[in-house]
Amino acid sequence: MRCLRSGYARFSVLAAIVWLLTVARAQAAEETVTLAGLIVTVWSEDLGANVRKPVIIFSHGFHGCATQSRFLMEAFASAGYIVFAPNHHDATCGGGESTWLTRPELPFGKPTQWTDTAYRDRAEDIRHLIDAIRSDAQFRNRADTARIGLAGHSLGGYTVLGLAGAWPSWKLPGVKAVLALSPYSQPFLSHGTLANLSAPVMYQGGTRDFGITPSLDRSKGSYDLSPQPKYFVEFHRAGHMAWTNLPSSVHQDISAYAVAFMNHYVKGEEADPILTRALPDVVQFRYASEIGHSAKDGSGTRSAIGLP
């Protein structure tokens, strides 16, 4: 937890860099709209097409922005999804109310103090956003809200895990899958609530993600305590900001696992073989689901381990 406490200032500096990168020119169809009183960025392969597509809702990190992970949102859009990313109130751009010096509601280093009241406004943002999508003239015939996947980075990972049932009072019905990217899941470990997840989950972490990844993969960590179907991917030399617009050698692999996971559980497609193996830049891949188990999860099959 010392890493979380000492890393706050460093994270704020990195978040500023991420914000600067959000002004980079988008490579895919992208627009900014107002829905449910929120500034929301939308990605879709054909923004003007009247075709119903499965939905991804993305929740950014603390002091992040809706566009902080554009590379991944573009990958989802290219795979046939319509992606909605709201700017939460703790964002520092695009309608957010925070500044670089704004402290978190509760200390990240004291997860036992967190309850389902912590950042509940983020959960309400997403709940209201989905309701607005269903009624909005521009999106109601383009977004298939019967097929929704949630994705979030850092505090956004906390948000989407909570909505998938880790905070039972937040539970959002109908979620098909939850993608937790270097998620702040320690409050759920402290309260023993990850067993309440009601959707397939994929955790992603990195060998240089010192404040988060150890809590995902340790014995009785977030992966162990989550119900099946579940997946864990650990990327070589990836730090906490690898899931943002900052340059990273693992962006392509992050996207490959994320899209394969959502395609299987949100679209209902046959499982891509990538969901059972480690790519070259992955040091560890664990899974326990209807498609099998990695050796570390007790099946006796070959372990999906990449780099030594």
C-alpha positions as CSV (number, residue, x, y, z in Angstrom):
1,M,0.0,0.0,0.0
2,R,3.0,2.3,0.4
3,C,3.3,2.4,-3.4
4,L,-0.3,3.7,-3.6
5,R,0.3,6.4,-0.9
6,S,3.6,7.6,-2.3
7,G,2.5,7.4,-5.9
8,Y,-0.3,10.0,-5.8
9,A,1.8,12.9,-6.8
10,R,3.5,10.9,-9.5
11,F,0.1,9.8,-10.8
12,S,-1.1,13.3,-11.0
13,V,1.9,14.3,-13.2
14,L,1.3,11.3,-15.4
15,A,-2.4,12.2,-15.7
16,A,-1.4,15.6,-16.9
17,I,0.7,14.0,-19.7
18,V,-2.3,11.8,-20.6
19,W,-4.5,14.8,-20.8
20,L,-2.0,16.5,-23.2
21,L,-2.2,13.3,-25.4
22,T,-5.9,13.5,-25.6
23,V,-5.6,16.4,-28.0
24,A,-3.9,14.1,-30.6
25,R,-5.8,13.6,-33.8
26,A,-8.2,10.7,-33.6
27,Q,-7.7,7.9,-36.2
28,A,-11.3,6.5,-36.1
29,A,-14.8,7.9,-36.2
30,E,-15.2,9.9,-33.0
31,E,-17.6,12.5,-31.7
32,T,-18.3,14.3,-28.5
33,V,-21.9,14.6,-27.3
34,T,-23.9,15.5,-24.2
35,L,-25.9,12.7,-22.7
36,A,-27.5,12.5,-19.2
37,G,-25.8,15.8,-18.4
38,L,-22.4,14.3,-19.1
39,I,-19.8,15.1,-21.8
40,V,-19.4,11.8,-23.5
41,T,-17.0,10.7,-26.3
42,V,-18.4,8.2,-28.7
43,W,-16.5,5.9,-31.1
44,S,-18.1,3.8,-33.9
45,E,-16.9,2.5,-37.2
46,D,-19.9,4.3,-38.8
47,L,-21.1,7.1,-36.7
48,G,-23.9,7.9,-39.1
49,A,-25.1,4.4,-39.8
50,N,-28.5,3.3,-38.4
51,V,-27.3,-0.1,-37.4
52,R,-27.6,-1.5,-33.9
53,K,-24.2,-2.4,-32.4
54,P,-23.2,-3.9,-29.1
55,V,-22.1,-1.3,-26.6
56,I,-19.0,-0.8,-24.6
57,I,-19.0,1.7,-21.7
58,F,-15.6,3.0,-20.7
59,S,-14.8,4.5,-17.3
60,H,-11.6,6.5,-17.1
61,G,-9.1,6.7,-14.2
62,F,-8.8,9.2,-11.4
63,H,-7.9,12.6,-12.9
64,G,-8.2,10.9,-16.4
65,C,-10.5,11.8,-19.3
66,A,-12.9,10.0,-21.6
67,T,-10.3,10.0,-24.3
68,Q,-7.4,8.8,-22.2
69,S,-7.3,5.3,-23.8
70,R,-8.2,6.2,-27.4
71,F,-6.1,3.3,-28.8
72,L,-8.4,0.8,-27.1
73,M,-11.6,2.6,-27.9
74,E,-10.7,2.7,-31.5
75,A,-9.9,-1.1,-31.4
76,F,-13.4,-1.7,-30.0
77,A,-15.0,0.5,-32.7
78,S,-13.1,-1.3,-35.4
79,A,-14.4,-4.6,-34.0
80,G,-18.0,-3.5,-34.5
81,Y,-18.9,-1.9,-31.1
82,I,-20.3,1.5,-30.4
83,V,-18.2,2.9,-27.5
84,F,-19.4,5.5,-25.0
85,A,-16.9,7.1,-22.5
86,P,-18.2,9.8,-20.1
87,N,-16.1,12.3,-18.3
88,H,-16.8,11.7,-14.6
89,H,-16.9,14.6,-12.2
90,D,-13.3,13.8,-11.0
91,A,-12.0,14.3,-14.5
92,T,-9.7,17.3,-15.1
93,C,-11.0,18.1,-18.6
94,G,-14.2,17.8,-20.7
95,G,-16.6,18.9,-18.1
96,G,-14.9,17.4,-15.1
97,E,-14.8,19.3,-11.8
98,S,-11.3,18.4,-10.5
99,T,-8.0,20.1,-10.7
100,W,-4.6,18.4,-10.7
101,L,-4.4,19.1,-6.9
102,T,-7.8,17.6,-6.0
103,R,-7.3,14.7,-3.6
104,P,-9.3,11.5,-3.8
105,E,-12.5,11.2,-1.7
106,L,-10.7,8.6,0.4
107,P,-7.0,7.6,0.6
108,F,-6.1,4.9,-2.0
109,G,-3.7,3.5,0.6
110,K,-6.5,2.8,3.1
111,P,-9.0,0.6,1.2
112,T,-10.6,-0.6,4.4
113,Q,-12.1,2.9,4.7
114,W,-13.9,2.6,1.3
115,T,-17.5,1.5,1.2
116,D,-20.2,1.6,-1.5
117,T,-20.6,5.3,-0.9
118,A,-17.1,6.0,-2.3
119,Y,-17.4,7.4,-5.9
120,R,-21.0,6.2,-6.1
121,D,-21.4,9.2,-8.4
122,R,-19.4,7.4,-11.0
123,A,-21.7,4.4,-10.9
124,E,-24.7,6.8,-11.2
125,D,-23.0,8.4,-14.2
126,I,-23.0,5.1,-16.1
127,R,-26.4,4.1,-15.0
128,H,-27.9,7.4,-16.2
129,L,-25.8,7.3,-19.4
130,I,-27.2,3.9,-20.4
131,D,-30.8,5.2,-19.7
132,A,-30.0,8.2,-21.9
133,I,-28.6,6.0,-24.7
134,R,-31.9,4.0,-24.7
135,S,-34.0,7.1,-25.1
136,D,-31.8,9.4,-27.2
137,A,-33.0,9.9,-30.8
138,Q,-29.4,9.8,-32.1
139,F,-28.4,6.5,-30.5
140,R,-31.5,4.4,-29.5
141,N,-31.5,2.7,-33.0
142,R,-27.7,2.4,-33.2
143,A,-26.8,1.0,-29.7
144,D,-27.9,-2.5,-28.7
145,T,-28.2,-2.0,-24.9
146,A,-29.2,-5.6,-24.5
147,R,-25.5,-6.4,-25.2
148,I,-23.3,-4.2,-22.9
149,G,-19.7,-4.7,-21.8
150,L,-18.1,-2.5,-19.2
151,A,-14.4,-1.5,-19.3
152,G,-12.5,0.7,-16.9
153,H,-8.9,1.7,-16.0
154,S,-7.6,2.2,-12.4
155,L,-10.5,4.0,-10.6
156,G,-12.5,3.2,-13.6
157,G,-11.7,-0.4,-13.0
158,Y,-13.1,0.0,-9.5
159,T,-16.2,1.6,-11.0
160,V,-17.0,-1.2,-13.4
161,L,-16.2,-4.0,-10.9
162,G,-18.6,-2.3,-8.5
163,L,-21.3,-2.1,-11.2
164,A,-20.8,-5.8,-12.0
165,G,-21.7,-6.7,-8.5
166,A,-18.6,-6.2,-6.3
167,W,-20.6,-3.5,-4.6
168,P,-24.0,-5.3,-4.5
169,S,-25.9,-2.0,-4.0
170,W,-24.4,-0.8,-7.3
171,K,-25.2,-3.9,-9.4
172,L,-26.3,-3.0,-12.9
173,P,-28.5,-5.7,-14.5
174,G,-27.7,-7.0,-17.9
175,V,-23.9,-6.5,-18.0
176,K,-22.4,-9.2,-20.2
177,A,-18.7,-8.7,-19.4
178,V,-16.4,-6.5,-17.3
179,L,-12.8,-5.6,-18.4
180,A,-10.8,-4.3,-15.4
181,L,-7.6,-2.6,-16.6
182,S,-5.1,-2.2,-13.7
183,P,-8.2,-1.8,-11.5
184,Y,-8.2,-0.4,-8.0
185,S,-9.8,-3.5,-6.5
186,Q,-8.4,-3.3,-3.0
187,P,-11.6,-2.1,-1.4
188,F,-13.4,-5.2,-2.6
189,L,-10.6,-7.4,-1.3
190,S,-10.9,-5.7,2.1
191,H,-14.7,-6.2,2.2
192,G,-14.7,-9.7,0.6
193,T,-17.2,-8.8,-2.1
194,L,-15.7,-9.9,-5.3
195,A,-17.6,-13.2,-5.0
196,N,-20.7,-11.2,-5.9
197,L,-19.5,-10.5,-9.4
198,S,-22.3,-11.5,-11.8
199,A,-20.5,-11.1,-15.2
200,P,-17.3,-12.7,-16.7
201,V,-14.3,-10.6,-15.8
202,M,-10.9,-10.1,-17.3
203,Y,-8.2,-8.5,-15.2
204,Q,-5.1,-6.9,-16.9
205,G,-2.0,-5.9,-15.1
206,G,1.7,-5.4,-15.7
207,T,5.1,-6.3,-14.2
208,R,5.8,-2.6,-13.5
209,D,2.3,-1.9,-12.2
210,F,3.6,-2.1,-8.7
211,G,0.7,-0.6,-6.8
212,I,-2.0,-2.7,-8.4
213,T,-1.0,-5.9,-10.1
214,P,0.3,-7.8,-7.0
215,S,-3.2,-7.5,-5.5
216,L,-4.7,-9.0,-8.6
217,D,-2.6,-12.2,-8.8
218,R,-1.5,-13.0,-5.3
219,S,-3.0,-15.9,-3.4
220,K,-6.6,-14.9,-2.4
221,G,-6.2,-11.8,-4.6
222,S,-8.8,-10.3,-6.9
223,Y,-8.5,-13.0,-9.6
224,D,-8.6,-15.9,-7.0
225,L,-11.7,-14.5,-5.3
226,S,-13.7,-13.8,-8.4
227,P,-16.2,-16.3,-9.7
228,Q,-15.8,-18.0,-13.1
229,P,-15.6,-17.1,-16.0
230,K,-12.4,-15.2,-15.2
231,Y,-9.1,-14.2,-16.9
232,F,-5.9,-12.6,-15.8
233,V,-3.3,-11.1,-18.2
234,E,0.1,-9.8,-17.0
235,F,2.1,-7.8,-19.6
236,H,5.9,-7.6,-19.6
237,R,7.3,-4.2,-18.5
238,A,3.9,-2.6,-18.4
239,G,3.3,0.1,-15.8
240,H,0.1,1.6,-14.5
241,M,-0.3,4.0,-17.4
242,A,0.2,1.4,-20.2
243,W,-3.5,1.4,-20.7
244,T,-3.6,5.1,-21.6
245,N,-2.5,7.1,-24.7
246,L,1.1,7.2,-23.5
247,P,3.3,5.2,-25.9
248,S,3.6,1.5,-25.0
249,S,4.8,-1.6,-26.7
250,V,1.9,-3.6,-25.3
251,H,-1.0,-1.6,-26.8
252,Q,-1.6,-4.1,-29.5
253,D,-1.7,-7.0,-27.1
254,I,-3.9,-5.2,-24.7
255,S,-6.4,-4.6,-27.5
256,A,-6.2,-8.1,-28.8
257,Y,-7.1,-9.7,-25.4
258,A,-9.7,-7.0,-24.7
259,V,-11.5,-7.4,-28.0
260,A,-11.4,-11.2,-27.9
261,F,-12.9,-11.2,-24.4
262,M,-15.7,-8.8,-25.3
263,N,-16.4,-10.6,-28.6
264,H,-16.9,-13.9,-26.8
265,Y,-19.0,-12.7,-23.9
266,V,-20.8,-9.6,-25.3
267,K,-21.3,-10.7,-28.9
268,G,-21.5,-14.4,-28.1
269,E,-18.9,-15.3,-30.7
270,E,-16.9,-18.5,-30.5
271,A,-13.9,-18.1,-28.2
272,D,-10.7,-16.8,-30.0
273,P,-7.7,-19.1,-29.2
274,I,-6.0,-16.1,-27.7
275,L,-8.3,-16.6,-24.7
276,T,-6.3,-19.7,-23.8
277,R,-2.7,-18.7,-24.4
278,A,0.0,-16.1,-23.6
279,L,1.3,-13.8,-26.4
280,P,5.0,-13.1,-26.6
281,D,4.8,-10.0,-24.4
282,V,2.7,-11.7,-21.7
283,V,4.5,-13.1,-18.7
284,Q,1.4,-14.8,-17.3
285,F,-2.0,-15.7,-18.6
286,R,-4.5,-17.4,-16.2
287,Y,-8.1,-18.4,-17.0
288,A,-10.9,-20.5,-15.5
289,S,-14.0,-20.6,-17.6
290,E,-16.3,-22.7,-19.8
291,I,-13.4,-23.0,-22.4
292,G,-11.0,-24.5,-19.9
293,H,-8.5,-23.7,-17.1
294,S,-4.8,-22.8,-17.0
295,A,-2.6,-25.1,-15.0
296,K,-2.2,-22.7,-12.1
297,D,-6.0,-22.9,-11.7
298,G,-5.9,-26.6,-11.0
299,S,-7.0,-28.3,-14.2
300,G,-3.7,-30.1,-14.8
301,T,-3.5,-28.7,-18.3
302,R,-0.5,-26.8,-19.7
303,S,0.0,-23.4,-18.0
304,A,-0.4,-20.4,-20.2
305,I,2.9,-18.7,-19.3
306,G,4.9,-16.5,-21.6
307,L,8.2,-14.8,-20.8
308,P,10.3,-16.3,-18.0
